[in-house]
Amino acid sequence: MPISPLYRLSVSAVRGAACSLNAICHAVSLPVASAPRWLAAGVMGALLATTSPAALAVEIKGVTFADQVTTQSGQPLMLIGSGLFTYLLWDAYVGAYYQDARRPRPAPLKDVSRRLVLEYFHAIDAEDFAKATTKGVRKNLSAADFAAIEPELARFNRAYQDVVPGDRYALQWLSAGGGSGTLSLVLNGQVNFESDSLALANGLFAIWLGDEPAQQDFRTQLLGQ
């Protein structure tokens, strides 16, 4: 799964610098357009000082996610949020949600390019993935909507493989517009499944990001809320 260099300046960082400059100028009643060069240079210097490789990524429980990734077609996806999924007393996995850089507001169930990445702390069997996936999709869809995607969901579930600690699954919808696109399931960079079903994509993303997510706190973290 290709990712962009961590040295790439993030869109959010640039916006933050602009907001900082505006706030400083407002405090001293100075129009931004006429801000002295030393002030602009100071703000940009502070920005560059905080955009080291470490600052352009997030780390959770020793797992790092880049602030931006790039799809196979070259489309940039920006990090919306990341979090830790716990089960009872155990840390199960960590995840990160990315979305089309041109759509900075979370839209996990829309026809927008998006990616959910999960890295696991424990071994999980493919059969368990399939059972949990079916349960999660069914919980978020009406009976009619679930029946419409059930054959394709069954094909998706057959694509699962067992994982060991450190493995990463990525669920991605690459939109081509107008409801068409490519859904893919990727394990450690290897594509295991592809489909053109937006309905299936929305059902799968809903497991973590829908109205009835697997864990509400995890959903909130992934959406950057």
N, C-alpha and C positions, 0 to 999 in steps of 0.2 A: 504494500500500500504506500504509494509515494507521498512524501510530505515535503513542504517547502522548507528552506533553510531557516533555522531559528533566528538568524540575524535579520530576517526581513522585518521591516518596520511595520507594525500592525496599524490598521485603520483606527482602532480605538485609541492607540497611543497618540496618533496625530491629532485626533479630535480633542483628546485631553489637553494637549499642548495649546491648542487654539482656545479652549475654554479657560485655561489658566491665564493666558495672556489677556483675554477679555476681562477676567475678574480683576486682575491687577490694575489694568487701565481704568476700570470702573471705580475702583477704590480711590484712585487719585484724581478722578474726574478728567481722565485723559482719553481722547478718542483712540481706538485701536489703530486706525490708519496712520495716526501721527505718533505712535509709540516710538520712543527713542530706540536706536539700534542696540544700545547696550541692554535694554530691557528685553527686546525680542531675542537677542543672543543669549541672555541669561536663561530665559524660559526654554529655548531650544537646547541649551547646554544641559539643563536639568533633565530634559526629556532624553537626550542621548545617554546621559549618565544612568538612567533607569531602564534603558532598553538593551541591557546586556542579554546574552543568550538565555540566562536563567529567568530574566524578567519577561521574556517572550514565550514562556511556557508555564504550565501549572504542574505541581507535584503533589500527589496524594499517596500516602503510605509507601513512598519510594518509587511510585510509578509516575512517569512524566508524559504529559500530553502537550503537543505544540499548540501555539495560539492560532495557527492556520495550517490547513492541509490543502493539497491540490489533487483533484480527481484525475483519472486516467486521460480525460479529454483536455486537461489543463485548466479546469475551472477552479478558482480559489474558494474554499469554504472556511469561514471564520468560526472560531470557538465561541459558542454561546454560553456554555457553562459546563461544570464538571462536578463529580461528587462520589461518595462512598456508599455502596449498598451493603447493608448489614442484615444478617439473618440470625435471629435470636441473639446470641452473644458473640457471633463470629462475623468477621469482615469477609464478605463473600466475594465482592469484586468492586472495581472502580470503573467509572465511565466518563465519557466526554461527548457532548453533543455539538456538532458543527452544522453550519447552514450557509447557503449562498451569501457571499460577502456583500452582495447588492441588496440583501434583505436582512438588515441587522436585527429586526424584531423577530422573536421566536414564532415560527409557524410550522410546528412539527407534523401537522396533519394536513398540510396544504400541498399543492403541486409546485413545490420548490425544492431545489437540490439540497440534500441534507445527508448527514452521516452520524451514526451513533457507534461509538467505539467502546467495547467492554474488555477489560483485562482481568483475568481470574486469579484468585489466590488459592483455589482448591481444584482438585480433579473433579470433572463432571462428565457423566456418560451422555452419549448422544441421545439415548432413549429418554433420559430425564429432561434434556433440552426440549425435545419434541413434545412431551407431555405438558411442560410448563408453558410452552409457546401456544399450544392449542387452548389451554385454559385461559391464558391472558388475552388472546384475541377474542375468544368467545365472550369474555366478560365485558369487552368494550364495544361489541357490535350487536345489532339487533339480530334476531333469528334469521330473518331474510337475508341480511347482508352477510352473515356468517356462511349461510348455505351457498351464496353466490361465489365465494372464494374458497370454499372447502376443498375442492379438488386441487387447486393450485397450492393451498396451504399444506396439503398432504405431501405434495412434491417437494415443497420447501423443507418440511420436517425430515424428509429422507436424506437431505443434503448435510445434515448435522454430522459432525465428527466429535469423538471424545476430546476433551481438553485436559491439559495438565497445568499446574501453576505457571503463570507467565504467558500463557497463550492469550491471543487477542482475536475476538470476533468483531467484525465491522458490518453493520447493516447500512446500506446506502441506496438512496433514490436519486438518480441523476435525471433531472427533468429536461425534456426537449420541448416543453410548452404544449398547451392544449390538452393536458391530461396524458400525454405520451411520455415515455422515458424508459429508463432501465433500473430495475431493482436488483441489487446484488447482495449476496452474503459472502463475506471474505474471512478466511481464517489464516492469520499470520501472512497476509499478502497473497494468498491463493484463493481465487474465486471458486466457490463451491456451488453457487446457484445464481441463476439470472432469470428475470421475468420482466414482462412489460406491463404488469398489473399495478396500477396506482392504488386500487382498492386494497390489494394485498399489502402493499407498502404501508398504507395508512393503518391497516389493522395491526401490522407488526410493530410499527413505531408507537402505536397506542398502548402497547404492553407497558412501556415505561413513561410515555408522555401523553397518554390519553386521559379521559375523565375518570377512569378507574385504573390508575397505574398500580404496578406491583408494589410500589412504596412511594407515598406522597412526598416524603422528605427528599428522596432521591430525585423525583421529578422536578421539585422546586430548585434543587441544585443544578440539574442539567439545563434548566431554562434560565439560569442566571438570576433567579428571583430572590 
